[in-house]
């Protein structure tokens, strides 16, 4: 039995198409789209339509929830949050015909393995699509997120950081991100679970795709105009394969809220920072909050 799990596509159609080509060589018995297929990237409608056309089991990630909230006309009064929500608002506008179907998707599903073991596939964790497993997640925190009884396998996404780890009797497998990897490797990431000789094996697959083509789509389809200045921060995430939206709001959110900088000035200042400087300043701010 082989199960392929694709998570965090985030509207990146070229990355998804490259993974589909790779899947043809893997030939899994089942493919699961584990949430966050929408938002962030420039082609959410195309990605969403393609996934639904496949008839695969699909999960609702936290970014699908963001899109659903914005489709309902969620009021945003905070200036920094206004810009943060623009990508979800635009995604809702171009995928409106799919929103009811997306609303009905679960955040996790449980499968029974050939030996009767439970295999849970979740976007984040079985209890929430807004929490996830990082390489730094402790075993104690992982046990709490597993729930009771713990599954034989927990396969997830959400954090964009791949992870394969044994925690007690549970094989923990974070498959990373198809569309926006955050581990410094631009290649699309997805996972394959295989049952062999009475045990589950986890394989992380990396697939190259034309990142430059996605950047060209940003320009060609009016992405920057649709999602606002944060489109350039999202582009940096794609190019660097590192997270930037969270760091941007940690570093510049207070300046936006106090109107000491405009969103354009804040984005320009952030984009001028080196990766090293961003990570150092972000760590300083996190330490102050501990």
N, C-alpha and C positions, 0 to 999 in steps of 0.2 A: 504494500500500500504506500502510495506517495501522494503527499498533499503539498501543493504550492500555495504560499501565502504572500500576497502583494499588499503592502500598506503604504500610506502617505504618498500617493501619486500627485496630489495637489495640482491638478490641472495641467500637468506636464505630459502632453500627448506624445512627443518624440521619445521620451523615456519609456512610456508605457508600450509603444509600438516595438521598441528594441527588446523589452522584456517578453513581449508576446512571441517574437521571433525565437528567443532563447527557450521559451516554454515548449515550442514545437520540438526541440531536441530533447527536452527533459521528459515530455509525455507523461505528466502526472495524472493520477486517477481523479483528482479533484483540485480545483483552483478556488481560493477564497480571497475576495477583495476586502481587506480588513480595515476599512475606514480611512477618512481624510483623503478621499479621492478628489474633493473639491477645494476651492479657495487657494490663494497664494499664487498659483500659476496662471498662464494666459489663455488656456483652452479648457475651462471647466465644463462647458457644454459638450464639447467633443469627447472628452474623457468619460463624462457621466453617461452619455448616450452609448458609447462603445461598451462600457461595463454592463449596463442593463441589457444590451443586445446579446451578451454572452450567456446570460441566464445563470451566472455563478452565484453562490451565496455571497451576500454583501453585508458589511457592518456599517453602522453609523458612527463616525468619529466626532470628536469635539468640533472640528471645523465644519462638518455638516450641521451641527447644532448652531454654530455661529451664523451660518447662512440662513437657517430656518428662523432664527431670532430676527435677523435683519429683514427677512421677507415679510414679517409681521409688523414692520414699521417700528421697531424698538427705538425708543427715544434716547438720544445721546446728548447730554448737555456739557460734558467735559470736553474741552478743546482737543486735548491729546487723544482721547478715546474716539472723537469724531473721525480723525484721520485713520486711526487703527481699524475702525469698522468699515471703511470704504471698500476694501477688497471683497469683504463678505457681502456688502450691499450690492456691488456690481455682479458678483457671482449669482446672487439670488435673482437678479433681473434677467440673466441670460439662461438660467436653468429652471425657470418658474414652473414649466410643465412637468418637471420631475419631483417637485417638492413634496407632494403627498406621498409618493412612493418612498422617498428618502426618509420621511418622518416615521414610516412604519418599520424601518430597519432596526434590528437589535444592535446592542453594543458588544455582544459576545455570543458565541454559540459553543455547544458542547457536542463532541463526536465520540463515538465508541470505537476504540481501536480493535484490531483483530484478536487481541487477548483479553478484551473486555475492559481495558484501562480507559480512563476518561482523558480526552484531549480537548482542552479549551483553547479556542481562538478568540482573542479579544482585541479591540483597538488599543486600549490602554491597559486596563485590568478588568477582571470579571465584574467588579463593583462600580467602576467609573471609566468613562472614556476620556477623562481629563487628568488622569494620573498615569504614570508609566514607569518603566524600568530603565535605569541608566546603568552604565558600567559601575558607577559609584554607589548604587543602591545597596544597602546592607541586606544581609540574609534575614535579619529580623523584620525589616520593612517589607521585604519580598513575601515573607510568610503571611503577613497581615493582608497584603493585596491578593494573595492566592485565594483566600477564603477557606472554608471548611466544608467537606474534606478537601485537602489539596489535590489538584489533578496530577496525573502522571506526566503530562506535558502542558505547559502554558506557552502559547505562541502569540506574539503581540507586535505592535508597532509603536506609534505615537511620539517617541522621543527622537526618532531619526538617527539613533546610535545603535548599530548592531551589537548583539550580545548573545553569547551561548554560555550557559552556566548551569551547573547542577546545584540545586538547593534542597538538601535532604532527599526526598524521593521524587522531587519534581524537576524535570528538564525545562529550564527557562530559556526561551528562544525569542529574542527581539530581532525581527527581520530587517530592521533599518527602514530606509525610505526609497521608493522607486524614483520619485520626482525631485526631492530636495535632501540628499544625504547631508548630514552634519558632522561627519567624522573626517573631513578633509579629503575624501575620495569622491570625485565628481561622478563616478560610474553609478548607474542605477543599482539598487540593492533589493533583493527579495529572498525569500527562504523556501527551502524544500524540506519537509519532514518525511522520513522513510522508516518503515518498520521492517527490520531485518534481524533474523536469528533471535527473535523474541524480545527485541528492544528497539527503542526509537532513536534515530540518528538525525541530527540537525545539520543542514548544509546551507551556508550563506553563499549566494551567487551574486557576482558583480558583472554588470553588463555595460559596456561603453555605448554612448549615444551622442548625437551631435548637439552639444550644449550651445554652440554658436547659432544653431538653427532656432533654438528656443528664444535666445536673445533677439534674434531678428523678428520673431513673432511678436515679442513685446512691442517692437517699434511698429510693425506692420498692422497690427489689429487695434491700435490705439490704447494699449494696455495702460500706459502711463497716464493718459488723459482720463481713463475710466476709474483707476484706483487711486489716483493722486500721487503726491511726491514719494510716498512709501514704496511705489513701484521700483524706484532706484535702489532702495535698501533690499528689496526682494531680489532684484537682479544681482546684488552683491552676494546674497546667500547662494544663489545658483552658481555663480562664478567661483566662489571660494569653497563651496561645500561646507560652510560653517554657519551657525545660527547668528542672525543679526537683528531681527525685529525686537526680540526681548532686550538685547543689549542697548539698542537705540532708545527704547522707552525708559530703561533704567537710567541711562546717562542724560537724556535730553527731555524726558517727560516733564520733570519739574520746571524746566526753563520754558517749555511750551505753555504749561498751565499758568505760570506767572506772567506770561506774555513778554518774557525777556528776549525771546527769539521767535521769529515766524517759523512755520513748518519748513519753508524752503531754506531758511538759514540753518535750521537744525540739521536737515538732511545733508546740506552741503558740508557742514562742519563734520558730521559723522563720516561721510564718504572720504574726507581728507585724512582721517585717522588710519594709522596702520593697524593690521590685525593684532600685532603685539600690544600696541597701545590700548586698543579696545578691550582685549582680554585682561590686561592689567587693571584698567579703570573699573571694569565690571567686577573683578574679584575684590577690589577695594570696597566697592559699594556693598557687595554681599557680606563682607566681613563686618562692616559697620552695623548691619542689620541683625547680626547674630547676637 
